[in-house]
């Protein structure tokens, strides 16, 4: 049995999802990556109460610093793509 992973959480920032399609009598899998979209105005950064746990670099990359994370999950609640 193959199952898609659970949704993004405070402990899983990237997941691989798949769907099965039948084309010309053959079963095929469509696989896509689901993860941080590096928003220009990141909701996760705004929602996070732990200073330094989520940072945004000048070039736009949003990064997670696990050593500063308190595990509250507010980042996921603030993510518009959750």
N, C-alpha and C positions, 0 to 999 in steps of 0.2 A: 504494500500500500504506500502510495506517495501522497504526501499532504503538503500544502503550502505552509510556510512558517506563519507564526503569529504576527500580528502587526508590529510596527516599530515600538520599542519601549525604551526606557531609560538605560537598559542594559544591551539592547540590540539596535544599533544605529543604521545598519545596512542589512537588508534581507534580499534573497533571490526568490522570485515568485514564478510560477509556471502555469500554463493552461494547456490542455490537450485539445487538438483539433484533428479532424479526419479530413484528409485531402487526397482525392484520387484513390480511395480505398486504403490509404496508409495513415497510420497514427503518427502525428508529429507533435512535438512540444515547443511551445513558444515561451521563452524564458526572458524575464526582465529583472533588472536591478531596481530596488526601491530603497532610497536612502536620502540623505541630506541633499537639499536642492540649492544650498548656499544662497539663501535669500539676500536681497539687497538690504532689507530691513528685517533681520531674523527674529521671529516671534519667540524662538527658544531662548535667545540671548536676553530678550526683554523679560521673559517669564522667570528665568533662572535666578534664585535668591543667593546662590553660592558665587561669590566674587572670584573670577578667574576660571570658572569651570567651562564656560563657553566664551570664546573670543572670536573677533572678526578682524582679519588682517586688512591692511590698506588696499590690497588687490582684490578684496571681496570674499576670500575664502573664510568659511565659518569652521572653526576647529573646536574639538572637545578635549579638555584637559582632565583626565580621570582622577588625578591626584587632588583636585579641588572639588570634585563632585560629592554631594551629600546624599545622593540617591533618592531624592524626593519625587522625581518624575515631572516636575513643573515644566521642564523643557519640552516634553512630549505634548503636554496639554497646550503649550504655546505654539506648537508647530502647525502651520496652516495646511500641511500636506499629510498629517497623521492619518 
